[in-house]
């Protein structure tokens, strides 16, 4: 009985320790929130670091060719998607800034016109 309990404890610990090795890597990265530009840029840095680490691991022989290709392709795909999202957000930000600048210009012209009317 004690031996069976010991075996179950050892098996549970082994599963707990080995679980990250069998978990898909993309799910780790997609858990990062992407609410604003700073989060997107931070996530981009994480992806770049993961790709560099993976390249290093392959060079030193820690990762096999098949695993390397699978993981690297996943990282590169996610990085490309992230860069597209950053580009879209950047374009939206530039448009919003241009609209704000236009509104501010109109407001300044109206204020100038009102001041000129008072000075007469």
N, C-alpha and C positions, 0 to 999 in steps of 0.2 A: 504494500500500500504506500509506504513512504517512498519507495523507489519510483512508483508511478507518479506521485505528486512531484518528486524532484525532476522527473523527465518532463512533465508538463510545464514546470517553471522554466527549465532550460529551453524548451521549445518556444515558449512565449517570448523569452528574452531574445532568442535567435531571430524570430520573426520581427520583433520590434527593431532590432539593430539592422537587419537586412532590408527592411521595408523601403527606405529611400533609394536603394539600388535598383529596385524594380518599378519604382514610380516614374512616370513620364516626366522628363525634365521641363517640357513646355508648361506644365501645370504649375511648377514652382514659379516661373516668371510671370505667368498670367495672373498670379495672385497679387501682384503689385498694382496698387491703384493708379489709374491714369486720368485723374480728374482735371489737372491743369498742366500748363506748359512745363513747370518745374518737375512734376512727376514724370512726364514723358521724357524729358532730358535725362533725368536720373535713371530711368529704365533703359534708355539708350546706352548709357555708360555701363550699366550692368551687363547688357547684351554684348557689348564690345569686349568687356573684361572676360566674360564667359567664353567667347570665341577665341580670345588670345590664350586663355588657360587651356582650352581644348587643343589648340594648335601645339602648345608646349607639351601637353601630355602625350600627344601623338609622336612628337619628335623624340621624346625620351622613352617611348615604348610602353607607356601606361595604358594606352587605349588602342584597340585593334582598328584596322582600316574600316571595317563595316560599321562598327559603333561610331567611329569618328565621322564618317560620311553622314550617317543618320542624324546624329546630334548636331553637326555643323549645319546641315541643310535646314534643320528646324530652327536653329538660331538665326541663320541668314534670312530665312523666310519671315520670321518674326521681326527682325531688325528692319527689313524692307517695308513691312506693313507699318511699323512704328514711324519710319521716316516719312512715309506718305501721309500719315496722320499729322506729324509735325508740320509738314509742308502745308496741309489744308488749314491747320490752326494758325500758322504764320500768315497765310493769305487772308484769312478772316480777320486777324489782328490788324494787318495793314489796311484792309478796307475800313474797319471800324475807326482806325486812327485817321484815315483820310476823311471819313464822314464827320468825325469830331472836329477836325481842323476846318472843314467847310462850314460847319455850324458855328464854330468860334469866330471865323472870319465874318460871317453874316451878322453875328451878334455885335462884334466890334464896329462894323459899319453902321448898324442901327444906333449904337451908343454915340458914335462920332456925329451922326446926323442929328441926333437929339441935342447934343452939346452945342453944335453949330447953331441950331435953332434957338437955343436959350441965349447964346452970346449976341445975337442980333438985336 
